[in-house]
Amino acid sequence: MEQRVTTIIAHIAASHGEMAKILETHRHVSTQMAGIVQELPDSHPDFAGLENLQKRALQLTRQVTAYLNSLADLEEAIAKQTEMVMKEMHVPDEE
């Protein structure tokens, strides 16, 4: 029984490691885009039209939203997997 729990925890750890790599990539993209936004002038910017400015702002908003959603998904996955492991650990040994 303990071997099964140990194996499950090892798989969960590997899964979380992969999710963390994905989130790290999202974080770098969001950070780069936020840095670009900080460099924009406060007044009279020339973006070749308001439509282009809105398009870029929407891209940044989508990137940040995707990153935050990924964090929420990771939190949910960790909670579900931890719950599963805790239930498995509390099952009486039938062997």
PDB file as gemmi writes it, atoms N, CA and C in Angstrom:
CRYST1    1.000    1.000    1.000  90.00  90.00  90.00 P 1                      
ATOM      1  N   MET A   1       0.824  -1.188   0.000  1.00  0.00           N  
ATOM      2  CA  MET A   1       0.000   0.000   0.000  1.00  0.00           C  
ATOM      3  C   MET A   1       0.875   1.262   0.000  1.00  0.00           C  
ATOM      4  N   GLU A   2       1.904   1.256   0.864  1.00  0.00           N  
ATOM      5  CA  GLU A   2       2.786   2.414   0.920  1.00  0.00           C  
ATOM      6  C   GLU A   2       3.524   2.604  -0.397  1.00  0.00           C  
ATOM      7  N   GLN A   3       3.861   1.514  -1.057  1.00  0.00           N  
ATOM      8  CA  GLN A   3       4.548   1.603  -2.348  1.00  0.00           C  
ATOM      9  C   GLN A   3       3.643   2.266  -3.385  1.00  0.00           C  
ATOM     10  N   ARG A   4       2.351   1.933  -3.370  1.00  0.00           N  
ATOM     11  CA  ARG A   4       1.403   2.565  -4.303  1.00  0.00           C  
ATOM     12  C   ARG A   4       1.324   4.059  -4.057  1.00  0.00           C  
ATOM     13  N   VAL A   5       1.225   4.448  -2.797  1.00  0.00           N  
ATOM     14  CA  VAL A   5       1.145   5.869  -2.462  1.00  0.00           C  
ATOM     15  C   VAL A   5       2.431   6.577  -2.881  1.00  0.00           C  
ATOM     16  N   THR A   6       3.565   5.954  -2.636  1.00  0.00           N  
ATOM     17  CA  THR A   6       4.850   6.542  -3.022  1.00  0.00           C  
ATOM     18  C   THR A   6       4.930   6.713  -4.535  1.00  0.00           C  
ATOM     19  N   THR A   7       4.462   5.728  -5.270  1.00  0.00           N  
ATOM     20  CA  THR A   7       4.465   5.808  -6.734  1.00  0.00           C  
ATOM     21  C   THR A   7       3.546   6.926  -7.217  1.00  0.00           C  
ATOM     22  N   ILE A   8       2.367   7.024  -6.621  1.00  0.00           N  
ATOM     23  CA  ILE A   8       1.426   8.088  -6.995  1.00  0.00           C  
ATOM     24  C   ILE A   8       2.044   9.451  -6.726  1.00  0.00           C  
ATOM     25  N   ILE A   9       2.654   9.607  -5.566  1.00  0.00           N  
ATOM     26  CA  ILE A   9       3.271  10.887  -5.220  1.00  0.00           C  
ATOM     27  C   ILE A   9       4.405  11.223  -6.187  1.00  0.00           C  
ATOM     28  N   ALA A  10       5.177  10.231  -6.598  1.00  0.00           N  
ATOM     29  CA  ALA A  10       6.259  10.469  -7.561  1.00  0.00           C  
ATOM     30  C   ALA A  10       5.704  10.948  -8.900  1.00  0.00           C  
ATOM     31  N   HIS A  11       4.609  10.338  -9.350  1.00  0.00           N  
ATOM     32  CA  HIS A  11       3.985  10.771 -10.608  1.00  0.00           C  
ATOM     33  C   HIS A  11       3.403  12.173 -10.478  1.00  0.00           C  
ATOM     34  N   ILE A  12       2.794  12.452  -9.348  1.00  0.00           N  
ATOM     35  CA  ILE A  12       2.233  13.786  -9.117  1.00  0.00           C  
ATOM     36  C   ILE A  12       3.350  14.830  -9.124  1.00  0.00           C  
ATOM     37  N   ALA A  13       4.456  14.522  -8.476  1.00  0.00           N  
ATOM     38  CA  ALA A  13       5.582  15.457  -8.434  1.00  0.00           C  
ATOM     39  C   ALA A  13       6.108  15.738  -9.839  1.00  0.00           C  
ATOM     40  N   ALA A  14       6.217  14.705 -10.656  1.00  0.00           N  
ATOM     41  CA  ALA A  14       6.679  14.892 -12.038  1.00  0.00           C  
ATOM     42  C   ALA A  14       5.695  15.750 -12.823  1.00  0.00           C  
ATOM     43  N   SER A  15       4.407  15.502 -12.623  1.00  0.00           N  
ATOM     44  CA  SER A  15       3.366  16.279 -13.297  1.00  0.00           C  
ATOM     45  C   SER A  15       3.431  17.743 -12.889  1.00  0.00           C  
ATOM     46  N   HIS A  16       3.600  17.996 -11.605  1.00  0.00           N  
ATOM     47  CA  HIS A  16       3.685  19.372 -11.120  1.00  0.00           C  
ATOM     48  C   HIS A  16       4.938  20.058 -11.648  1.00  0.00           C  
ATOM     49  N   GLY A  17       6.017  19.311 -11.780  1.00  0.00           N  
ATOM     50  CA  GLY A  17       7.237  19.876 -12.344  1.00  0.00           C  
ATOM     51  C   GLY A  17       7.036  20.339 -13.779  1.00  0.00           C  
ATOM     52  N   GLU A  18       6.340  19.537 -14.562  1.00  0.00           N  
ATOM     53  CA  GLU A  18       6.055  19.915 -15.953  1.00  0.00           C  
ATOM     54  C   GLU A  18       5.127  21.125 -16.013  1.00  0.00           C  
ATOM     55  N   MET A  19       4.105  21.154 -15.151  1.00  0.00           N  
ATOM     56  CA  MET A  19       3.206  22.313 -15.120  1.00  0.00           C  
ATOM     57  C   MET A  19       3.966  23.567 -14.710  1.00  0.00           C  
ATOM     58  N   ALA A  20       4.900  23.441 -13.793  1.00  0.00           N  
ATOM     59  CA  ALA A  20       5.696  24.588 -13.361  1.00  0.00           C  
ATOM     60  C   ALA A  20       6.541  25.135 -14.509  1.00  0.00           C  
ATOM     61  N   LYS A  21       7.079  24.253 -15.349  1.00  0.00           N  
ATOM     62  CA  LYS A  21       7.854  24.704 -16.512  1.00  0.00           C  
ATOM     63  C   LYS A  21       6.977  25.504 -17.471  1.00  0.00           C  
ATOM     64  N   ILE A  22       5.768  25.025 -17.688  1.00  0.00           N  
ATOM     65  CA  ILE A  22       4.838  25.731 -18.573  1.00  0.00           C  
ATOM     66  C   ILE A  22       4.505  27.099 -17.999  1.00  0.00           C  
ATOM     67  N   LEU A  23       4.223  27.151 -16.704  1.00  0.00           N  
ATOM     68  CA  LEU A  23       3.906  28.423 -16.059  1.00  0.00           C  
ATOM     69  C   LEU A  23       5.086  29.385 -16.110  1.00  0.00           C  
ATOM     70  N   GLU A  24       6.285  28.865 -15.972  1.00  0.00           N  
ATOM     71  CA  GLU A  24       7.479  29.710 -16.042  1.00  0.00           C  
ATOM     72  C   GLU A  24       7.581  30.361 -17.422  1.00  0.00           C  
ATOM     73  N   THR A  25       7.268  29.611 -18.453  1.00  0.00           N  
ATOM     74  CA  THR A  25       7.283  30.160 -19.808  1.00  0.00           C  
ATOM     75  C   THR A  25       6.235  31.252 -19.957  1.00  0.00           C  
ATOM     76  N   HIS A  26       5.019  31.000 -19.455  1.00  0.00           N  
ATOM     77  CA  HIS A  26       3.965  32.024 -19.499  1.00  0.00           C  
ATOM     78  C   HIS A  26       4.406  33.269 -18.732  1.00  0.00           C  
ATOM     79  N   ARG A  27       5.070  33.072 -17.612  1.00  0.00           N  
ATOM     80  CA  ARG A  27       5.514  34.206 -16.796  1.00  0.00           C  
ATOM     81  C   ARG A  27       6.514  35.058 -17.564  1.00  0.00           C  
ATOM     82  N   HIS A  28       7.451  34.422 -18.265  1.00  0.00           N  
ATOM     83  CA  HIS A  28       8.447  35.173 -19.027  1.00  0.00           C  
ATOM     84  C   HIS A  28       7.792  35.995 -20.133  1.00  0.00           C  
ATOM     85  N   VAL A  29       6.839  35.414 -20.830  1.00  0.00           N  
ATOM     86  CA  VAL A  29       6.150  36.136 -21.900  1.00  0.00           C  
ATOM     87  C   VAL A  29       5.395  37.323 -21.324  1.00  0.00           C  
ATOM     88  N   SER A  30       4.670  37.107 -20.234  1.00  0.00           N  
ATOM     89  CA  SER A  30       3.904  38.188 -19.612  1.00  0.00           C  
ATOM     90  C   SER A  30       4.824  39.288 -19.102  1.00  0.00           C  
ATOM     91  N   THR A  31       5.950  38.905 -18.532  1.00  0.00           N  
ATOM     92  CA  THR A  31       6.905  39.891 -18.026  1.00  0.00           C  
ATOM     93  C   THR A  31       7.484  40.719 -19.163  1.00  0.00           C  
ATOM     94  N   GLN A  32       7.827  40.068 -20.262  1.00  0.00           N  
ATOM     95  CA  GLN A  32       8.360  40.785 -21.421  1.00  0.00           C  
ATOM     96  C   GLN A  32       7.338  41.780 -21.963  1.00  0.00           C  
ATOM     97  N   MET A  33       6.097  41.342 -22.081  1.00  0.00           N  
ATOM     98  CA  MET A  33       5.058  42.225 -22.620  1.00  0.00           C  
ATOM     99  C   MET A  33       4.777  43.382 -21.666  1.00  0.00           C  
ATOM    100  N   ALA A  34       4.789  43.118 -20.366  1.00  0.00           N  
ATOM    101  CA  ALA A  34       4.579  44.193 -19.399  1.00  0.00           C  
ATOM    102  C   ALA A  34       5.721  45.202 -19.468  1.00  0.00           C  
ATOM    103  N   GLY A  35       6.938  44.715 -19.674  1.00  0.00           N  
ATOM    104  CA  GLY A  35       8.080  45.613 -19.828  1.00  0.00           C  
ATOM    105  C   GLY A  35       7.936  46.503 -21.047  1.00  0.00           C  
ATOM    106  N   ILE A  36       7.419  45.951 -22.116  1.00  0.00           N  
ATOM    107  CA  ILE A  36       7.186  46.739 -23.331  1.00  0.00           C  
ATOM    108  C   ILE A  36       6.158  47.821 -23.061  1.00  0.00           C  
ATOM    109  N   VAL A  37       5.099  47.479 -22.354  1.00  0.00           N  
ATOM    110  CA  VAL A  37       4.045  48.446 -22.050  1.00  0.00           C  
ATOM    111  C   VAL A  37       4.599  49.590 -21.201  1.00  0.00           C  
ATOM    112  N   GLN A  38       5.500  49.296 -20.271  1.00  0.00           N  
ATOM    113  CA  GLN A  38       6.071  50.345 -19.425  1.00  0.00           C  
ATOM    114  C   GLN A  38       6.890  51.346 -20.233  1.00  0.00           C  
ATOM    115  N   GLU A  39       7.414  50.925 -21.352  1.00  0.00           N  
ATOM    116  CA  GLU A  39       8.228  51.806 -22.188  1.00  0.00           C  
ATOM    117  C   GLU A  39       7.390  52.710 -23.088  1.00  0.00           C  
ATOM    118  N   LEU A  40       6.095  52.496 -23.132  1.00  0.00           N  
ATOM    119  CA  LEU A  40       5.242  53.319 -23.983  1.00  0.00           C  
ATOM    120  C   LEU A  40       5.156  54.734 -23.425  1.00  0.00           C  
ATOM    121  N   PRO A  41       5.168  55.727 -24.285  1.00  0.00           N  
ATOM    122  CA  PRO A  41       5.050  57.111 -23.803  1.00  0.00           C  
ATOM    123  C   PRO A  41       3.652  57.366 -23.232  1.00  0.00           C  
ATOM    124  N   ASP A  42       3.609  58.268 -22.239  1.00  0.00           N  
ATOM    125  CA  ASP A  42       2.334  58.574 -21.586  1.00  0.00           C  
ATOM    126  C   ASP A  42       1.442  59.488 -22.418  1.00  0.00           C  
ATOM    127  N   SER A  43       2.034  60.320 -23.246  1.00  0.00           N  
ATOM    128  CA  SER A  43       1.206  61.249 -24.015  1.00  0.00           C  
ATOM    129  C   SER A  43       1.604  61.219 -25.483  1.00  0.00           C  
ATOM    130  N   HIS A  44       0.630  61.410 -26.317  1.00  0.00           N  
ATOM    131  CA  HIS A  44       0.785  61.479 -27.766  1.00  0.00           C  
ATOM    132  C   HIS A  44       1.561  60.302 -28.360  1.00  0.00           C  
ATOM    133  N   PRO A  45       1.195  59.109 -28.015  1.00  0.00           N  
ATOM    134  CA  PRO A  45       1.897  57.972 -28.626  1.00  0.00           C  
ATOM    135  C   PRO A  45       1.519  57.825 -30.094  1.00  0.00           C  
ATOM    136  N   ASP A  46       2.450  57.367 -30.887  1.00  0.00           N  
ATOM    137  CA  ASP A  46       2.190  57.152 -32.307  1.00  0.00           C  
ATOM    138  C   ASP A  46       2.210  55.649 -32.568  1.00  0.00           C  
ATOM    139  N   PHE A  47       1.023  55.057 -32.637  1.00  0.00           N  
ATOM    140  CA  PHE A  47       0.899  53.617 -32.823  1.00  0.00           C  
ATOM    141  C   PHE A  47       0.287  53.262 -34.168  1.00  0.00           C  
ATOM    142  N   ALA A  48       0.360  54.164 -35.090  1.00  0.00           N  
ATOM    143  CA  ALA A  48      -0.245  53.940 -36.402  1.00  0.00           C  
ATOM    144  C   ALA A  48      -1.739  53.712 -36.262  1.00  0.00           C  
ATOM    145  N   GLY A  49      -2.340  54.436 -35.379  1.00  0.00           N  
ATOM    146  CA  GLY A  49      -3.791  54.360 -35.227  1.00  0.00           C  
ATOM    147  C   GLY A  49      -4.214  53.722 -33.913  1.00  0.00           C  
ATOM    148  N   LEU A  50      -5.385  54.102 -33.496  1.00  0.00           N  
ATOM    149  CA  LEU A  50      -5.947  53.601 -32.245  1.00  0.00           C  
ATOM    150  C   LEU A  50      -6.228  52.106 -32.324  1.00  0.00           C  
ATOM    151  N   GLU A  51      -6.591  51.615 -33.505  1.00  0.00           N  
ATOM    152  CA  GLU A  51      -6.905  50.192 -33.663  1.00  0.00           C  
ATOM    153  C   GLU A  51      -5.694  49.311 -33.331  1.00  0.00           C  
ATOM    154  N   ASN A  52      -4.525  49.718 -33.776  1.00  0.00           N  
ATOM    155  CA  ASN A  52      -3.307  48.956 -33.492  1.00  0.00           C  
ATOM    156  C   ASN A  52      -2.995  48.965 -31.992  1.00  0.00           C  
ATOM    157  N   LEU A  53      -3.190  50.104 -31.350  1.00  0.00           N  
ATOM    158  CA  LEU A  53      -2.979  50.207 -29.906  1.00  0.00           C  
ATOM    159  C   LEU A  53      -3.921  49.272 -29.156  1.00  0.00           C  
ATOM    160  N   GLN A  54      -5.183  49.262 -29.564  1.00  0.00           N  
ATOM    161  CA  GLN A  54      -6.160  48.386 -28.914  1.00  0.00           C  
ATOM    162  C   GLN A  54      -5.803  46.915 -29.122  1.00  0.00           C  
ATOM    163  N   LYS A  55      -5.318  46.574 -30.298  1.00  0.00           N  
ATOM    164  CA  LYS A  55      -4.935  45.194 -30.593  1.00  0.00           C  
ATOM    165  C   LYS A  55      -3.790  44.748 -29.680  1.00  0.00           C  
ATOM    166  N   ARG A  56      -2.792  45.603 -29.515  1.00  0.00           N  
ATOM    167  CA  ARG A  56      -1.648  45.265 -28.657  1.00  0.00           C  
ATOM    168  C   ARG A  56      -2.068  45.161 -27.186  1.00  0.00           C  
ATOM    169  N   ALA A  57      -2.934  46.058 -26.747  1.00  0.00           N  
ATOM    170  CA  ALA A  57      -3.418  46.006 -25.365  1.00  0.00           C  
ATOM    171  C   ALA A  57      -4.210  44.727 -25.126  1.00  0.00           C  
ATOM    172  N   LEU A  58      -4.995  44.320 -26.110  1.00  0.00           N  
ATOM    173  CA  LEU A  58      -5.771  43.087 -25.995  1.00  0.00           C  
ATOM    174  C   LEU A  58      -4.848  41.869 -25.929  1.00  0.00           C  
ATOM    175  N   GLN A  59      -3.775  41.871 -26.716  1.00  0.00           N  
ATOM    176  CA  GLN A  59      -2.807  40.770 -26.667  1.00  0.00           C  
ATOM    177  C   GLN A  59      -2.180  40.654 -25.280  1.00  0.00           C  
ATOM    178  N   LEU A  60      -1.795  41.778 -24.713  1.00  0.00           N  
ATOM    179  CA  LEU A  60      -1.197  41.769 -23.382  1.00  0.00           C  
ATOM    180  C   LEU A  60      -2.193  41.259 -22.349  1.00  0.00           C  
ATOM    181  N   THR A  61      -3.420  41.736 -22.428  1.00  0.00           N  
ATOM    182  CA  THR A  61      -4.452  41.298 -21.484  1.00  0.00           C  
ATOM    183  C   THR A  61      -4.680  39.799 -21.601  1.00  0.00           C  
ATOM    184  N   ARG A  62      -4.696  39.279 -22.809  1.00  0.00           N  
ATOM    185  CA  ARG A  62      -4.881  37.836 -23.006  1.00  0.00           C  
ATOM    186  C   ARG A  62      -3.719  37.038 -22.423  1.00  0.00           C  
ATOM    187  N   GLN A  63      -2.495  37.529 -22.596  1.00  0.00           N  
ATOM    188  CA  GLN A  63      -1.326  36.830 -22.056  1.00  0.00           C  
ATOM    189  C   GLN A  63      -1.368  36.775 -20.533  1.00  0.00           C  
ATOM    190  N   VAL A  64      -1.683  37.903 -19.913  1.00  0.00           N  
ATOM    191  CA  VAL A  64      -1.759  37.944 -18.452  1.00  0.00           C  
ATOM    192  C   VAL A  64      -2.893  37.052 -17.963  1.00  0.00           C  
ATOM    193  N   THR A  65      -4.025  37.090 -18.647  1.00  0.00           N  
ATOM    194  CA  THR A  65      -5.161  36.248 -18.273  1.00  0.00           C  
ATOM    195  C   THR A  65      -4.817  34.769 -18.412  1.00  0.00           C  
ATOM    196  N   ALA A  66      -4.135  34.408 -19.491  1.00  0.00           N  
ATOM    197  CA  ALA A  66      -3.732  33.008 -19.686  1.00  0.00           C  
ATOM    198  C   ALA A  66      -2.788  32.562 -18.574  1.00  0.00           C  
ATOM    199  N   TYR A  67      -1.881  33.436 -18.181  1.00  0.00           N  
ATOM    200  CA  TYR A  67      -0.953  33.099 -17.096  1.00  0.00           C  
ATOM    201  C   TYR A  67      -1.705  32.890 -15.785  1.00  0.00           C  
ATOM    202  N   LEU A  68      -2.622  33.787 -15.467  1.00  0.00           N  
ATOM    203  CA  LEU A  68      -3.393  33.659 -14.229  1.00  0.00           C  
ATOM    204  C   LEU A  68      -4.285  32.422 -14.257  1.00  0.00           C  
ATOM    205  N   ASN A  69      -4.872  32.122 -15.401  1.00  0.00           N  
ATOM    206  CA  ASN A  69      -5.678  30.903 -15.521  1.00  0.00           C  
ATOM    207  C   ASN A  69      -4.816  29.657 -15.339  1.00  0.00           C  
ATOM    208  N   SER A  70      -3.595  29.696 -15.848  1.00  0.00           N  
ATOM    209  CA  SER A  70      -2.686  28.563 -15.670  1.00  0.00           C  
ATOM    210  C   SER A  70      -2.347  28.363 -14.197  1.00  0.00           C  
ATOM    211  N   LEU A  71      -2.150  29.457 -13.480  1.00  0.00           N  
ATOM    212  CA  LEU A  71      -1.904  29.351 -12.042  1.00  0.00           C  
ATOM    213  C   LEU A  71      -3.099  28.737 -11.324  1.00  0.00           C  
ATOM    214  N   ALA A  72      -4.301  29.158 -11.713  1.00  0.00           N  
ATOM    215  CA  ALA A  72      -5.510  28.603 -11.094  1.00  0.00           C  
ATOM    216  C   ALA A  72      -5.644  27.116 -11.409  1.00  0.00           C  
ATOM    217  N   ASP A  73      -5.351  26.730 -12.646  1.00  0.00           N  
ATOM    218  CA  ASP A  73      -5.414  25.311 -13.019  1.00  0.00           C  
ATOM    219  C   ASP A  73      -4.403  24.487 -12.229  1.00  0.00           C  
ATOM    220  N   LEU A  74      -3.206  25.040 -12.051  1.00  0.00           N  
ATOM    221  CA  LEU A  74      -2.184  24.337 -11.272  1.00  0.00           C  
ATOM    222  C   LEU A  74      -2.643  24.156  -9.829  1.00  0.00           C  
ATOM    223  N   GLU A  75      -3.205  25.207  -9.251  1.00  0.00           N  
ATOM    224  CA  GLU A  75      -3.689  25.119  -7.872  1.00  0.00           C  
ATOM    225  C   GLU A  75      -4.778  24.062  -7.741  1.00  0.00           C  
ATOM    226  N   GLU A  76      -5.693  24.036  -8.696  1.00  0.00           N  
ATOM    227  CA  GLU A  76      -6.775  23.049  -8.671  1.00  0.00           C  
ATOM    228  C   GLU A  76      -6.227  21.629  -8.820  1.00  0.00           C  
ATOM    229  N   ALA A  77      -5.274  21.444  -9.713  1.00  0.00           N  
ATOM    230  CA  ALA A  77      -4.685  20.112  -9.911  1.00  0.00           C  
ATOM    231  C   ALA A  77      -3.959  19.641  -8.658  1.00  0.00           C  
ATOM    232  N   ILE A  78      -3.228  20.547  -8.033  1.00  0.00           N  
ATOM    233  CA  ILE A  78      -2.525  20.183  -6.798  1.00  0.00           C  
ATOM    234  C   ILE A  78      -3.521  19.794  -5.720  1.00  0.00           C  
ATOM    235  N   ALA A  79      -4.603  20.553  -5.597  1.00  0.00           N  
ATOM    236  CA  ALA A  79      -5.611  20.251  -4.578  1.00  0.00           C  
ATOM    237  C   ALA A  79      -6.260  18.894  -4.821  1.00  0.00           C  
ATOM    238  N   LYS A  80      -6.632  18.610  -6.065  1.00  0.00           N  
ATOM    239  CA  LYS A  80      -7.270  17.330  -6.377  1.00  0.00           C  
ATOM    240  C   LYS A  80      -6.324  16.160  -6.122  1.00  0.00           C  
ATOM    241  N   GLN A  81      -5.087  16.316  -6.543  1.00  0.00           N  
ATOM    242  CA  GLN A  81      -4.133  15.225  -6.381  1.00  0.00           C  
ATOM    243  C   GLN A  81      -3.755  15.019  -4.921  1.00  0.00           C  
ATOM    244  N   THR A  82      -3.664  16.093  -4.174  1.00  0.00           N  
ATOM    245  CA  THR A  82      -3.379  15.969  -2.746  1.00  0.00           C  
ATOM    246  C   THR A  82      -4.537  15.292  -2.033  1.00  0.00           C  
ATOM    247  N   GLU A  83      -5.760  15.649  -2.420  1.00  0.00           N  
ATOM    248  CA  GLU A  83      -6.943  15.008  -1.834  1.00  0.00           C  
ATOM    249  C   GLU A  83      -6.935  13.506  -2.121  1.00  0.00           C  
ATOM    250  N   MET A  84      -6.584  13.137  -3.350  1.00  0.00           N  
ATOM    251  CA  MET A  84      -6.540  11.728  -3.724  1.00  0.00           C  
ATOM    252  C   MET A  84      -5.496  10.973  -2.894  1.00  0.00           C  
ATOM    253  N   VAL A  85      -4.333  11.574  -2.727  1.00  0.00           N  
ATOM    254  CA  VAL A  85      -3.278  10.929  -1.941  1.00  0.00           C  
ATOM    255  C   VAL A  85      -3.696  10.800  -0.486  1.00  0.00           C  
ATOM    256  N   MET A  86      -4.322  11.834   0.054  1.00  0.00           N  
ATOM    257  CA  MET A  86      -4.756  11.781   1.455  1.00  0.00           C  
ATOM    258  C   MET A  86      -5.805  10.688   1.658  1.00  0.00           C  
ATOM    259  N   LYS A  87      -6.735  10.554   0.717  1.00  0.00           N  
ATOM    260  CA  LYS A  87      -7.736   9.487   0.817  1.00  0.00           C  
ATOM    261  C   LYS A  87      -7.067   8.123   0.756  1.00  0.00           C  
ATOM    262  N   GLU A  88      -6.097   7.981  -0.120  1.00  0.00           N  
ATOM    263  CA  GLU A  88      -5.384   6.705  -0.276  1.00  0.00           C  
ATOM    264  C   GLU A  88      -4.607   6.356   0.990  1.00  0.00           C  
ATOM    265  N   MET A  89      -4.059   7.350   1.627  1.00  0.00           N  
ATOM    266  CA  MET A  89      -3.278   7.105   2.840  1.00  0.00           C  
ATOM    267  C   MET A  89      -4.159   6.724   4.026  1.00  0.00           C  
ATOM    268  N   HIS A  90      -5.427   7.158   4.019  1.00  0.00           N  
ATOM    269  CA  HIS A  90      -6.327   6.874   5.137  1.00  0.00           C  
ATOM    270  C   HIS A  90      -7.124   5.592   4.959  1.00  0.00           C  
ATOM    271  N   VAL A  91      -6.986   4.932   3.815  1.00  0.00           N  
ATOM    272  CA  VAL A  91      -7.669   3.657   3.595  1.00  0.00           C  
ATOM    273  C   VAL A  91      -6.949   2.588   4.408  1.00  0.00           C  
ATOM    274  N   PRO A  92      -7.687   1.798   5.203  1.00  0.00           N  
ATOM    275  CA  PRO A  92      -7.035   0.743   5.985  1.00  0.00           C  
ATOM    276  C   PRO A  92      -6.337  -0.258   5.074  1.00  0.00           C  
ATOM    277  N   ASP A  93      -5.223  -0.751   5.526  1.00  0.00           N  
ATOM    278  CA  ASP A  93      -4.443  -1.722   4.761  1.00  0.00           C  
ATOM    279  C   ASP A  93      -5.207  -3.036   4.688  1.00  0.00           C  
ATOM    280  N   GLU A  94      -5.637  -3.412   3.475  1.00  0.00           N  
ATOM    281  CA  GLU A  94      -6.439  -4.622   3.303  1.00  0.00           C  
ATOM    282  C   GLU A  94      -5.581  -5.832   2.977  1.00  0.00           C  
ATOM    283  N   GLU A  95      -4.283  -5.614   2.793  1.00  0.00           N  
ATOM    284  CA  GLU A  95      -3.405  -6.713   2.383  1.00  0.00           C  
ATOM    285  C   GLU A  95      -2.895  -7.481   3.528  1.00  0.00           C  
TER     286      GLU A  95                                                      
END                                                                             
